[in-house]
Amino acid sequence: MAAITATGLLLAGCSSDDSPGSGESSGSTDGGAKPKVGVILPDTKSSARWETADKKYLTEAFEAAGVDSDIQNAQGDATQFQTIADQMITSGVNVLMIVNLDSGSGKAVLAKAKQAGIATIDYDRLTLGGGADFYVSFDNNKVGQLQGEGLQKCLDDAGKTKANIAFLNGSPTDNNATLFTAGAKEALKAKIDSKDYTVVAEQAVDKWDNQIAGTVFEQMYTDTSGKIDGVYAANDGLANATIAILKKNGTNGIPVTGQDATDQGLQNILAGDQCMTVYKAVKKEADAASALAVALAKGEDPSSQATGSVTDTETNQEVKAVLLDPQAIYFDNVKDVIADGYTTKENVCTADLAAKCTEAGIS
């Protein structure tokens, strides 16, 4: 069984002893050159976190460690992703950390980096078949489990023992989205098997695109004649797109899940339009990833930092991993996200939500 450490890391298993840094490190520097880490983030459209949180925390960590960094965003463009990677490899980075857009293009980038002797880290999303040296993320099956449990809790709270539910899943090319949905369905299995819950619609949303999500959910709503009692939405962006359609039809307020604890998601929870979200403390994720990257870039052994592992389902190989524990957020603990410093009261508690913020204990 996985165990939670005092630092909040979820230890998912034992790792092997062949990591960069045990022996000759692919991330070592030559001739006293200052170590350098390249980071490619995926976009700004699917979630604001990549620029507002991840980039900020990674930059701060690298600066504190005295390591140069080059952090760029591919803006959802696989060709741009490849171009950025080529530039970083040519510039002589010692470590390349990526959040893939999809496993195919991510795998090509990781292969080039490995060929150049550069250590690699999958950040947040595992690149299937990519063979990264390390993987840093949250326990994504647990994220989905919390979402599924949250949907059931909110349906129970609404007195809905029988319910029609819809699944609005994340991008079909994102392995995390697959894990989220699997976790949610596992949590809801008993209710679905007993016929208490009927899955009346399900579709993945290409590239986590919120505009596409709105179109997809509107079609779901039309096809079911609006007979949907709860929605599994894989993140806050998809949830907000769902809520917009529900508002359009005057049926907002039914349970809708989310993820990322965005300002919009927290506001939707306070307003009663979203059931819950999942908070992933990005600073912990960024700090764990930067610590690995710094060790690799300096030619040190990072094995003691990545004590977990995940299975690459494409190759059946174990990837050394750091997995962190997510947290379910409902109305009564929105304040936890603010207290943690992830966002501020000023960002969340707009004038129209002032009373709700007071009710939720946000000070």
VMD Tcl script that draws the C-alpha trace (Angstrom):
set ca {
  {0.00 0.00 0.00}
  {1.20 3.52 -0.77}
  {2.19 5.64 2.22}
  {2.03 9.38 2.87}
  {5.22 10.93 4.18}
  {5.42 13.91 6.49}
  {6.09 16.13 3.49}
  {2.85 15.06 1.82}
  {4.48 12.84 -0.81}
  {2.61 9.69 -1.75}
  {5.11 6.86 -2.07}
  {3.78 4.69 -4.86}
  {6.31 1.89 -4.83}
  {9.98 1.05 -5.00}
  {12.30 2.35 -7.69}
  {15.20 0.67 -9.43}
  {18.85 1.76 -9.17}
  {19.59 2.81 -12.74}
  {18.69 6.50 -12.53}
  {20.88 9.27 -13.90}
  {23.09 10.34 -11.06}
  {23.85 6.78 -9.85}
  {27.18 6.42 -11.58}
  {27.79 8.66 -14.60}
  {25.03 11.24 -14.82}
  {23.57 12.29 -18.14}
  {22.82 15.63 -16.46}
  {26.38 16.42 -15.37}
  {28.04 19.62 -16.49}
  {31.37 19.97 -18.29}
  {34.25 22.30 -17.57}
  {32.52 24.07 -14.69}
  {29.75 25.46 -16.92}
  {26.72 26.66 -14.98}
  {24.02 23.94 -15.00}
  {20.90 24.70 -16.98}
  {17.38 23.23 -17.05}
  {14.91 23.54 -19.91}
  {11.18 23.35 -19.17}
  {8.40 23.15 -21.77}
  {4.90 23.90 -20.50}
  {1.88 22.91 -22.62}
  {-0.48 25.86 -23.06}
  {-2.45 28.57 -21.32}
  {-5.84 27.62 -22.75}
  {-6.59 24.43 -20.82}
  {-5.65 25.91 -17.44}
  {-4.22 29.19 -16.19}
  {-2.00 27.31 -13.70}
  {0.85 26.70 -16.14}
  {1.76 30.37 -16.34}
  {0.39 31.75 -13.07}
  {1.66 28.97 -10.79}
  {4.01 26.39 -12.32}
  {6.23 28.84 -14.18}
  {6.43 31.12 -11.14}
  {7.33 28.39 -8.67}
  {9.80 26.65 -10.99}
  {11.56 29.92 -11.77}
  {11.88 30.76 -8.07}
  {13.25 27.31 -7.25}
  {15.88 27.35 -9.99}
  {17.00 30.86 -9.06}
  {17.32 29.86 -5.41}
  {19.45 26.86 -6.39}
  {21.74 28.92 -8.63}
  {20.72 27.00 -11.74}
  {19.95 28.67 -15.06}
  {16.56 27.86 -16.55}
  {14.72 28.33 -19.80}
  {10.96 27.97 -19.29}
  {8.77 28.28 -22.38}
  {5.14 27.53 -23.25}
  {4.19 25.67 -26.44}
  {0.68 27.19 -26.44}
  {-0.93 23.92 -27.49}
  {1.10 23.63 -30.71}
  {2.96 20.32 -31.16}
  {5.20 21.80 -33.87}
  {6.14 24.69 -31.58}
  {6.74 22.17 -28.79}
  {9.27 20.39 -31.00}
  {10.92 23.66 -32.05}
  {11.34 24.78 -28.44}
  {12.82 21.39 -27.52}
  {15.30 21.56 -30.41}
  {16.39 25.05 -29.31}
  {16.85 23.94 -25.72}
  {18.84 20.85 -26.70}
  {21.06 22.94 -28.99}
  {21.58 25.52 -26.25}
  {23.09 22.84 -24.02}
  {20.55 22.26 -21.27}
  {21.59 19.52 -18.86}
  {18.02 18.53 -18.04}
  {14.81 18.73 -20.08}
  {11.48 18.76 -18.23}
  {8.29 18.57 -20.27}
  {4.52 18.63 -19.86}
  {3.56 16.81 -23.04}
  {0.72 17.84 -25.33}
  {0.30 14.19 -26.25}
  {2.44 11.11 -25.82}
  {3.39 10.86 -29.51}
  {5.01 14.28 -29.83}
  {6.32 14.10 -26.27}
  {8.02 10.79 -27.00}
  {9.85 12.27 -30.00}
  {11.19 15.12 -27.87}
  {12.34 12.82 -25.07}
  {14.11 10.58 -27.59}
  {16.06 13.54 -28.99}
  {17.05 14.66 -25.52}
  {18.23 11.19 -24.55}
  {20.22 10.92 -27.76}
  {21.97 14.15 -26.77}
  {22.76 12.76 -23.31}
  {20.28 15.01 -21.54}
  {18.42 13.83 -18.44}
  {14.62 13.93 -18.78}
  {11.67 14.53 -16.47}
  {7.98 14.12 -17.25}
  {6.21 16.85 -15.29}
  {2.55 16.40 -14.34}
  {1.77 14.14 -17.34}
  {3.43 10.81 -18.07}
  {4.58 10.43 -21.68}
  {3.56 6.90 -22.60}
  {6.44 5.10 -24.31}
  {8.68 8.09 -23.66}
  {11.04 6.51 -21.15}
  {11.66 9.67 -19.13}
  {14.17 9.25 -16.33}
  {11.71 10.59 -13.76}
  {8.05 11.49 -13.41}
  {6.66 14.09 -10.99}
  {2.92 14.52 -10.56}
  {-0.04 14.00 -8.31}
  {-1.68 10.61 -7.83}
  {-3.97 11.07 -10.80}
  {-6.11 8.00 -10.14}
  {-6.74 9.49 -6.68}
  {-7.74 12.79 -8.31}
  {-10.46 10.96 -10.25}
  {-11.46 9.02 -7.16}
  {-12.00 12.28 -5.26}
  {-14.06 13.62 -8.16}
  {-16.24 10.50 -8.27}
  {-16.71 10.53 -4.50}
  {-17.48 14.23 -4.71}
  {-20.17 13.73 -7.34}
  {-21.83 11.06 -5.21}
  {-21.59 13.20 -2.06}
  {-23.22 16.15 -3.79}
  {-25.96 13.99 -5.29}
  {-26.59 12.52 -1.84}
  {-26.71 16.01 -0.35}
  {-29.26 16.94 -3.02}
  {-31.39 13.92 -2.09}
  {-30.74 12.21 -5.44}
  {-30.55 8.49 -4.71}
  {-31.28 7.80 -8.41}
  {-29.49 9.94 -10.96}
  {-28.63 10.37 -14.62}
  {-24.98 11.37 -14.88}
  {-22.80 12.59 -17.73}
  {-19.03 12.28 -18.12}
  {-17.17 15.18 -19.73}
  {-13.67 13.73 -19.85}
  {-10.34 15.44 -20.51}
  {-8.28 15.17 -23.67}
  {-8.08 11.63 -25.11}
  {-4.33 12.13 -25.74}
  {-3.58 13.02 -22.11}
  {-2.75 9.98 -19.98}
  {-3.78 11.92 -16.88}
  {-7.30 12.32 -18.27}
  {-7.52 8.55 -18.70}
  {-6.48 8.09 -15.06}
  {-8.93 10.73 -13.81}
  {-11.85 9.03 -15.54}
  {-10.76 5.59 -14.37}
  {-10.55 6.80 -10.77}
  {-13.95 8.45 -10.95}
  {-15.62 5.38 -12.44}
  {-14.01 3.19 -9.82}
  {-15.47 5.41 -7.09}
  {-18.92 5.36 -8.74}
  {-18.88 1.68 -9.76}
  {-21.21 0.42 -7.06}
  {-23.80 3.10 -7.85}
  {-23.57 2.47 -11.59}
  {-23.66 -1.33 -11.24}
  {-26.73 -1.13 -9.00}
  {-28.48 1.06 -11.60}
  {-28.85 3.84 -9.04}
  {-26.81 5.96 -11.44}
  {-27.27 5.79 -15.19}
  {-24.51 7.14 -17.43}
  {-26.57 8.93 -20.09}
  {-23.68 10.63 -21.93}
  {-19.91 10.48 -22.10}
  {-17.33 12.17 -24.32}
  {-13.71 13.28 -24.15}
  {-12.84 16.89 -24.96}
  {-10.03 17.32 -27.48}
  {-7.05 19.29 -26.12}
  {-9.01 20.17 -22.98}
  {-10.54 22.96 -25.09}
  {-13.22 24.76 -23.08}
  {-15.02 26.04 -26.16}
  {-15.26 22.51 -27.53}
  {-16.46 21.39 -24.10}
  {-19.36 23.82 -24.25}
  {-20.40 22.50 -27.65}
  {-20.06 18.89 -26.51}
  {-22.09 19.38 -23.34}
  {-24.79 21.35 -25.12}
  {-25.24 18.37 -27.46}
  {-25.35 16.04 -24.44}
  {-28.00 18.25 -22.89}
  {-30.05 18.27 -26.08}
  {-29.74 14.50 -26.63}
  {-30.95 13.77 -23.09}
  {-33.69 16.42 -23.16}
  {-31.93 18.03 -20.21}
  {-32.42 14.96 -18.01}
  {-28.98 15.13 -16.41}
  {-28.74 15.19 -12.62}
  {-24.96 15.42 -12.24}
  {-21.86 15.96 -14.35}
  {-18.38 14.57 -13.98}
  {-16.32 17.38 -15.53}
  {-12.60 16.57 -15.52}
  {-11.36 20.08 -14.64}
  {-12.62 23.53 -13.74}
  {-12.46 24.77 -17.32}
  {-14.73 21.98 -18.55}
  {-16.92 22.52 -15.50}
  {-17.32 26.22 -16.30}
  {-18.24 25.40 -19.90}
  {-20.84 22.95 -18.56}
  {-22.21 25.50 -16.10}
  {-22.61 28.06 -18.90}
  {-24.91 25.65 -20.78}
  {-26.84 24.80 -17.62}
  {-27.32 28.51 -16.91}
  {-28.51 29.03 -20.46}
  {-31.20 26.43 -19.79}
  {-31.99 27.59 -16.26}
  {-30.80 24.35 -14.66}
  {-27.53 25.41 -13.06}
  {-27.01 24.18 -9.51}
  {-26.91 20.46 -10.26}
  {-23.68 18.78 -9.04}
  {-20.71 19.42 -11.36}
  {-17.18 18.33 -10.45}
  {-13.92 20.04 -11.34}
  {-10.17 20.11 -10.81}
  {-7.30 22.59 -10.34}
  {-8.94 24.90 -7.78}
  {-8.87 27.80 -10.23}
  {-10.29 31.15 -9.16}
  {-13.25 30.53 -11.49}
  {-13.78 27.06 -10.08}
  {-13.70 28.30 -6.50}
  {-16.12 31.09 -7.38}
  {-18.47 28.58 -9.01}
  {-18.39 26.49 -5.82}
  {-19.16 29.52 -3.65}
  {-22.00 30.49 -6.00}
  {-23.49 26.99 -5.78}
  {-22.97 26.19 -9.47}
  {-20.13 23.69 -8.98}
  {-20.11 20.83 -6.52}
  {-16.38 20.52 -5.85}
  {-12.90 20.79 -7.28}
  {-9.62 19.01 -6.61}
  {-6.77 21.09 -5.26}
  {-3.30 20.08 -6.32}
  {-0.72 22.13 -4.44}
  {1.30 23.17 -7.49}
  {4.11 24.61 -5.38}
  {4.78 21.15 -3.90}
  {4.79 19.64 -7.39}
  {7.07 22.35 -8.77}
  {9.40 22.12 -5.78}
  {9.67 18.33 -6.11}
  {10.36 18.54 -9.85}
  {12.86 21.37 -9.53}
  {14.73 19.51 -6.77}
  {15.13 16.51 -9.08}
  {16.14 18.73 -12.00}
  {18.70 20.65 -9.92}
  {20.29 17.43 -8.66}
  {20.49 16.03 -12.18}
  {21.85 19.28 -13.62}
  {24.57 19.38 -10.97}
  {25.50 15.74 -11.58}
  {24.18 14.59 -8.21}
  {22.25 11.40 -7.41}
  {18.52 12.18 -7.06}
  {17.41 8.61 -6.32}
  {16.48 9.34 -2.71}
  {14.01 11.99 -3.86}
  {12.01 9.74 -6.20}
  {11.07 6.79 -4.04}
  {7.90 5.88 -5.92}
  {7.20 4.47 -9.35}
  {4.48 4.26 -11.97}
  {4.01 1.78 -14.78}
  {4.20 3.01 -18.37}
  {1.24 1.09 -19.81}
  {2.72 1.24 -23.32}
  {6.08 -0.34 -22.45}
  {5.21 -1.97 -19.09}
  {8.36 -0.36 -17.72}
  {8.52 1.25 -14.29}
  {9.29 4.97 -14.21}
  {10.79 6.42 -11.02}
  {8.29 8.87 -9.63}
  {7.34 11.43 -7.03}
  {3.55 11.38 -6.56}
  {1.79 13.91 -4.37}
  {-1.57 13.71 -2.64}
  {-4.51 15.81 -3.96}
  {-7.28 17.34 -1.82}
  {-11.03 17.57 -2.42}
  {-12.42 21.09 -2.07}
  {-16.07 21.84 -1.26}
  {-17.85 25.01 -0.15}
  {-16.73 24.66 3.46}
  {-13.01 24.30 2.71}
  {-12.49 26.72 -0.18}
  {-10.70 28.72 2.51}
  {-7.95 26.05 2.63}
  {-6.82 26.91 -0.89}
  {-6.54 30.59 -0.02}
  {-4.83 29.86 3.31}
  {-2.27 27.77 1.43}
  {-1.32 30.81 -0.67}
  {-2.40 29.31 -4.00}
  {-4.71 32.26 -4.62}
  {-6.00 35.24 -2.65}
  {-9.25 36.39 -1.11}
  {-9.13 39.41 -3.44}
  {-9.02 37.14 -6.51}
  {-11.88 34.91 -5.38}
  {-14.19 37.07 -3.28}
  {-15.63 39.50 -5.77}
  {-18.33 41.90 -4.57}
  {-21.18 39.62 -5.62}
  {-19.64 36.75 -3.64}
  {-18.77 38.71 -0.48}
  {-21.62 37.21 1.56}
  {-20.80 33.69 0.36}
  {-17.14 34.17 1.27}
  {-18.12 35.23 4.77}
  {-20.40 32.20 5.03}
  {-17.51 29.96 3.90}
  {-15.24 31.39 6.60}
  {-12.86 33.14 4.23}
  {-11.11 35.93 6.08}
}
mol new
graphics top color blue
foreach p $ca { graphics top sphere $p radius 0.5 }
foreach p [lrange $ca 0 end-1] q [lrange $ca 1 end] { graphics top cylinder $p $q radius 0.2 }
display resetview
